[in-house]
C-alpha cells in the first residue's frame, strides 16, 4: 500500500527487508541509518485507495528516543509528502517538518545515532490508517508546535451523487450519435444510413473508455 524513498537508496515497500505489516491498518519500516539521509518521501502506491473518512498518519522513532513522533499524513488528494528527519535523538527540533523542496543528505547517520553497543540502531517509521478527524487533530497540534504540516493532507471526499438511469441512457445515446454521425451516408430514397462496421467500432471504443474511466458517464457533460 505504501512506499518510501530515501536518496541514494532503492524504493522501499512492504515487501522490502525490514518492512512489516502489524495489522490491517498498521505498518512499520526499520530503516538502516547509513548511508546518511535527512528526508523521507512517503507515498501511496498506485492503485491504493483509502476510505474517505480515513488518512494515513506517519510516525517516526529515532534511535534512543522513547516514543514515536507524529510527522504528518498522506491520503486521498495528497498521496505523497516529504518529511524532514534531520537530527538525532538529542537534536530533534526540525524532525517532522514537511519539506516540499529540499532533499539534502546530511542528517541521520550511523555516526550520531549509535547505540550503547556501538552498532547503529534502526530508524523506525510507522504508518497507521486512522480516522480523518483524529489525524486532522494531530495535524493541527503539530502546526501549533511549529511543524510545517499542511492541513490539506487530510481531505474528505464528497459522496458521489447518483445519476438517474434516464440521464445515463441519454448520455450513451448522445455519445453514440456524435460518433456515428460522421459515418452517415445516403441510402435508398435519400435516407441516411450508417454502416454496421461503424457501430461496432463505436461499441469497441465505448467499452474501452468504460474500462479506463468507469465514472465518465456519471460526471457532468463536457462542453
KANORGI-V682739 format. One record per run of one state. SS is the DSSP state (~ for helix, > for strand, _ for the rest). FROM is the first residue (numbers start at 1). LEN is the number of residues. If there is no record, write none. Layout:
SS	FROM	LEN
SS	FROM	LEN
//
This chain:
_	1	1
>	2	4
_	6	6
>	12	2
_	14	5
>	19	3
_	22	4
>	26	6
_	32	5
>	37	1
_	38	1
>	39	6
_	45	9
>	54	8
_	62	7
>	69	7
_	76	2
>	78	1
_	79	1
>	80	5
_	85	13
>	98	1
_	99	9
>	108	1
_	109	5
>	114	1
_	115	5
>	120	1
_	121	2
>	123	9
~	132	13
_	145	6
~	151	3
_	154	11
~	165	19
_	184	1
>	185	2
_	187	1
~	188	3
_	191	1
>	192	2
_	194	2
~	196	17
_	213	11
//
